[in-house]
Amino acid sequence: MRQPAVYIMANARNGTLYTGVTSNLPRRAYEHREGRMAGFTARYGCKLLVWYEAYETMIDAIAREKQIEAGARSRKLNLIEALNPGWRDLYPDLA
């Protein structure tokens, strides 16, 4: 699945959140889950893919990521709750 996407990883329900952008969501989510992405997600254990949106172009995905990152935490939580109220790990749906 090579398609631009914006995604949110979490370490637990209402826990630490990480927002990212990628052109290959299954690969990137796998890297986060396995701790292959050094930095924030590895340090805070953000291994659950709890939200994502696919886009036609990387430019659109990057613009959306910046919008989400600039927003309040409550808006991120609302995005997750609207798509995934149980905070289920969405990675198995992609793999």
Backbone torsions as a table, in degrees:
resi	resn	phi	psi	omega
1	MET	NA	92.3	177.5
2	ARG	-101.2	93.3	-179.7
3	GLN	-149.4	134.2	178.1
4	PRO	-57.2	138.8	-179.9
5	ALA	-151.5	151.2	171.1
6	VAL	-108.1	141.4	-176.0
7	TYR	-144.8	160.7	174.5
8	ILE	-126.6	128.3	174.1
9	MET	-105.8	149.7	178.4
10	ALA	-139.2	160.9	175.5
11	ASN	-97.4	-16.1	178.7
12	ALA	-174.0	169.0	176.6
13	ARG	-58.0	129.0	-178.2
14	ASN	58.1	23.1	-179.1
15	GLY	-93.3	-152.2	179.5
16	THR	-69.7	136.4	-177.7
17	LEU	-117.1	146.1	174.4
18	TYR	-132.2	127.9	177.6
19	THR	-106.5	133.4	-179.3
20	GLY	-142.4	174.3	177.4
21	VAL	-135.8	145.0	-177.9
22	THR	-155.7	163.0	173.6
23	SER	-100.1	-4.7	-178.8
24	ASN	-143.8	86.7	-173.4
25	LEU	-62.5	-45.4	179.4
26	PRO	-58.2	-43.3	179.4
27	ARG	-64.2	-47.0	-177.0
28	ARG	-65.6	-42.0	178.2
29	ALA	-62.5	-40.4	177.1
30	TYR	-60.5	-43.8	179.4
31	GLU	-60.8	-41.3	177.1
32	HIS	-65.0	-45.9	-177.8
33	ARG	-60.3	-37.7	-176.6
34	GLU	-90.0	1.7	179.0
35	GLY	73.7	21.3	-179.1
36	ARG	-83.7	-7.4	177.9
37	MET	-100.7	97.6	179.1
38	ALA	-63.9	147.9	177.1
39	GLY	118.8	-143.5	-171.0
40	PHE	-55.6	-51.5	-174.7
41	THR	-66.2	-36.3	177.4
42	ALA	-69.6	-42.7	-178.9
43	ARG	-62.1	-39.8	-175.8
44	TYR	-102.3	4.3	175.7
45	GLY	67.6	34.0	179.1
46	CYS	-79.2	92.4	-174.9
47	LYS	-118.0	-3.4	-178.6
48	LEU	-100.0	121.9	173.4
49	LEU	-81.7	107.9	-173.6
50	VAL	-108.3	-11.2	-178.8
51	TRP	-162.6	145.9	171.6
52	TYR	-160.6	157.8	173.6
53	GLU	-136.5	135.3	177.4
54	ALA	-94.7	149.6	-179.1
55	TYR	-133.5	159.5	178.7
56	GLU	-73.9	-37.8	-177.4
57	THR	-128.4	154.7	177.6
58	MET	-66.4	-32.3	177.9
59	ILE	-60.5	-44.6	178.0
60	ASP	-64.4	-41.2	-179.5
61	ALA	-64.7	-42.6	179.5
62	ILE	-64.7	-41.6	178.1
63	ALA	-61.1	-42.2	179.0
64	ARG	-67.4	-40.4	178.0
65	GLU	-59.6	-45.0	179.8
66	LYS	-62.6	-39.0	178.2
67	GLN	-62.5	-45.4	-179.2
68	ILE	-66.1	-45.6	-179.1
69	GLU	-62.5	-32.7	-179.3
70	ALA	-77.5	-16.5	-177.0
71	GLY	-81.4	169.4	179.4
72	ALA	-71.0	155.0	177.0
73	ARG	-56.0	-38.7	-178.9
74	SER	-60.2	-33.8	177.5
75	ARG	-68.6	-37.8	176.2
76	LYS	-64.5	-43.5	178.2
77	LEU	-61.7	-38.9	177.8
78	ASN	-64.7	-40.0	176.5
79	LEU	-59.3	-47.0	-179.3
80	ILE	-63.4	-48.5	-177.8
81	GLU	-61.4	-34.6	-179.1
82	ALA	-68.8	-39.9	-178.3
83	LEU	-89.1	-34.8	-167.6
84	ASN	-142.8	68.8	-174.2
85	PRO	-60.9	-23.7	178.2
86	GLY	-88.6	-0.4	-177.8
87	TRP	54.7	38.0	178.1
88	ARG	-69.4	145.5	175.5
89	ASP	-72.2	118.3	-176.1
90	LEU	-85.1	-6.7	-177.8
91	TYR	-56.7	-45.2	-179.6
92	PRO	-57.8	-27.0	177.8
93	ASP	-67.9	-26.5	-177.7
94	LEU	-89.5	-33.6	-173.7
95	ALA	-75.0	NA	NA
